[in-house]
Amino acid sequence: MTQTEFRDTLVKMVKACGEELIERAEDFVGATESLTYFNINIDFSIDSGRLYSFDGVPTIDVNKSHSPEKSSQVLIDFYMGGN
């Protein structure tokens, strides 16, 4: 694969992943009121051992953290002097 072919292919993959993000945004975010962290990473698996080569298909990793609502209330009650 030439440098130009590699670049053109990578651009197409970035655009395809962007479309996927748009189409699946509702699923990625989910339905929660207690979201405390949200991160999306797209890995294009570029093969560092071979010039202008890919090492697999792109992956989209979504990481989320949630604050447990009941545990939060326990902590609030503790600091407010409740039981």
C-alpha positions in Angstrom: 0.0 0.0 0.0 1.4 3.4 -0.9 1.4 6.4 1.5 -1.5 8.0 -0.5 -3.6 4.8 -0.5 -3.0 4.4 3.2 -4.0 8.0 3.9 -7.1 7.7 1.7 -8.1 4.5 3.5 -7.6 6.0 6.9 -9.7 9.1 6.0 -12.5 6.8 4.9 -12.3 4.8 8.1 -12.4 8.0 10.2 -15.5 9.1 8.4 -17.1 5.7 8.7 -16.4 5.7 12.5 -17.8 9.2 12.7 -21.0 8.1 11.1 -21.2 5.1 13.5 -20.8 7.5 16.5 -23.6 9.7 15.2 -25.9 6.7 14.5 -25.2 5.0 17.9 -24.9 8.1 20.1 -28.0 7.3 22.1 -26.8 3.8 22.8 -23.3 5.0 23.7 -24.5 7.6 26.2 -27.3 5.4 27.6 -30.1 6.6 29.9 -28.8 7.8 33.2 -28.9 10.8 35.5 -25.8 9.8 37.5 -23.2 9.8 34.7 -19.9 11.0 36.2 -17.4 10.1 33.4 -17.7 9.5 29.7 -15.0 8.8 27.2 -14.9 7.5 23.6 -11.7 6.2 22.0 -11.4 5.0 18.4 -8.4 2.7 17.7 -7.5 2.3 14.1 -4.8 -0.4 14.8 -2.1 1.0 12.6 0.7 -1.6 12.3 3.9 0.0 13.6 6.0 -2.8 12.2 4.9 -2.4 8.6 4.9 0.9 6.8 1.4 2.0 5.7 -0.4 -1.0 7.0 -3.3 -1.7 9.4 -3.3 -4.4 12.0 -7.1 -5.0 12.2 -10.4 -3.3 11.9 -11.1 -0.1 13.9 -12.7 -0.4 17.3 -14.8 2.1 19.3 -14.3 1.9 23.0 -16.9 3.6 25.3 -16.1 4.0 28.9 -18.6 5.3 31.4 -18.8 5.7 35.2 -21.9 6.2 37.2 -22.5 7.5 40.7 -24.7 5.1 42.5 -27.7 7.1 43.6 -28.5 5.2 46.8 -24.8 5.3 48.0 -24.8 9.0 47.3 -27.8 9.5 49.5 -26.2 7.5 52.4 -23.1 9.8 52.1 -25.3 12.9 52.1 -27.2 11.7 55.2 -23.9 10.9 57.0 -22.5 14.4 56.4 -25.8 16.1 57.3 -25.9 14.2 60.6 -28.5 11.7 59.7 -28.3 7.9 60.1 
